Amino acid sequence: MIDHVPLTHVLIVSTLMFFIGAYGFLTRKNLVTMLIGVELMLNAVNINFVAFDRYLFPSGIEGHFFSLFIIAIAAAEAAVAIAIFINLYRNIRSIDVEHVDKMKY
C-alpha cells in the first residue's frame, strides 16, 4: 500500500507555490506573467482545499468540489484577462503595465 504524504509536506509545497505566485505578480511588469502569478496562487489554494479536506474528512469530497469551482472561476478569469490583453496589444502595441495608463483608447 502507498504511504500517505504528511500534511506538512503538502502545506510547504502549497505555501511555496503561493509566495512564488505573489512574488511573480508583484515584481513583473508584463501582464501575462502577472496572470501566471495569479494562477499559481489559485492553484496553491486548490492544493490546500484538497489537502485539508483529505486530512479532516477522509471520506468527504467537499474540498474537491471547492477546487473545481475555483478552477472554473480561474478559467473564466483567464479568458477575460486574455481578451483584455489582446485588445490592449491591438491598440497600444504593448502589454507592459507601465504603458497601460488609460482604460479607454
C-alpha positions as CSV (number, residue, x, y, z in Angstrom):
1,M,0.0,0.0,0.0
2,I,1.2,3.5,-0.8
3,D,2.1,5.6,2.2
4,H,0.3,8.9,2.6
5,V,2.1,12.2,2.3
6,P,2.2,14.1,5.6
7,L,0.1,17.3,5.7
8,T,3.1,19.4,6.5
9,H,4.8,18.5,3.2
10,V,1.7,19.4,1.2
11,L,1.4,22.7,3.1
12,I,5.1,23.6,2.5
13,V,4.7,23.0,-1.3
14,S,1.4,25.0,-1.3
15,T,3.0,27.8,0.6
16,L,6.0,27.9,-1.7
17,M,3.6,28.0,-4.7
18,F,1.6,30.8,-3.3
19,F,4.5,33.0,-2.4
20,I,6.2,32.4,-5.8
21,G,2.9,33.4,-7.4
22,A,2.7,36.5,-5.2
23,Y,6.3,37.4,-6.0
24,G,5.7,37.0,-9.7
25,F,2.6,39.1,-9.5
26,L,4.2,41.9,-7.6
27,T,7.6,42.1,-9.4
28,R,6.7,41.6,-13.1
29,K,5.7,44.3,-15.5
30,N,4.2,42.1,-18.2
31,L,0.5,41.4,-17.8
32,V,0.8,37.8,-19.0
33,T,3.4,36.9,-16.3
34,M,1.2,38.7,-13.7
35,L,-1.7,36.5,-14.8
36,I,0.5,33.4,-14.4
37,G,1.3,34.6,-10.9
38,V,-2.4,34.8,-10.1
39,E,-2.9,31.3,-11.5
40,L,-0.1,29.9,-9.3
41,M,-1.8,31.5,-6.2
42,L,-5.2,30.0,-7.2
43,N,-3.6,26.5,-7.7
44,A,-1.9,26.8,-4.2
45,V,-5.3,27.4,-2.7
46,N,-6.7,24.4,-4.6
47,I,-4.0,22.2,-3.1
48,N,-4.9,23.5,0.4
49,F,-8.6,22.7,-0.1
50,V,-7.9,19.2,-1.2
51,A,-5.2,18.5,1.5
52,F,-7.3,19.8,4.3
53,D,-10.4,18.0,3.1
54,R,-8.5,14.7,2.9
55,Y,-6.9,15.4,6.3
56,L,-10.0,16.5,8.2
57,F,-12.7,14.5,6.4
58,P,-11.1,11.4,4.8
59,S,-14.4,10.2,3.3
60,G,-15.7,13.5,2.1
61,I,-15.1,15.2,-1.2
62,E,-16.1,18.8,-0.4
63,G,-12.6,20.1,-0.9
64,H,-12.6,18.7,-4.4
65,F,-15.8,20.5,-5.3
66,F,-14.4,23.8,-4.0
67,S,-11.3,23.1,-6.1
68,L,-13.4,22.5,-9.2
69,F,-15.3,25.7,-8.5
70,I,-12.1,27.7,-8.3
71,I,-10.8,26.1,-11.5
72,A,-13.9,27.2,-13.3
73,I,-13.6,30.7,-11.9
74,A,-9.9,30.8,-12.9
75,A,-10.7,29.7,-16.4
76,A,-13.2,32.4,-16.8
77,E,-10.8,35.0,-15.3
78,A,-8.1,33.9,-17.7
79,A,-10.3,34.1,-20.7
80,V,-11.4,37.6,-19.8
81,A,-7.9,38.7,-19.0
82,I,-6.5,37.4,-22.3
83,A,-9.3,39.2,-24.2
84,I,-8.3,42.4,-22.4
85,F,-4.6,41.8,-23.2
86,I,-5.3,41.2,-26.9
87,N,-7.4,44.4,-27.0
88,L,-4.6,46.4,-25.3
89,Y,-2.0,45.0,-27.7
90,R,-4.1,45.9,-30.7
91,N,-4.4,49.5,-29.5
92,I,-1.1,50.3,-27.9
93,R,1.2,47.5,-29.2
94,S,2.4,46.7,-25.7
95,I,1.2,44.6,-22.7
96,D,3.5,46.1,-20.2
97,V,1.9,47.6,-17.1
98,E,3.8,50.8,-17.4
99,H,2.4,51.5,-20.8
100,V,-1.2,51.0,-19.8
101,D,-2.4,54.3,-18.3
102,K,-5.9,54.5,-19.6
103,M,-8.8,52.1,-19.9
104,K,-10.2,53.8,-23.0
105,Y,-8.2,54.5,-26.1
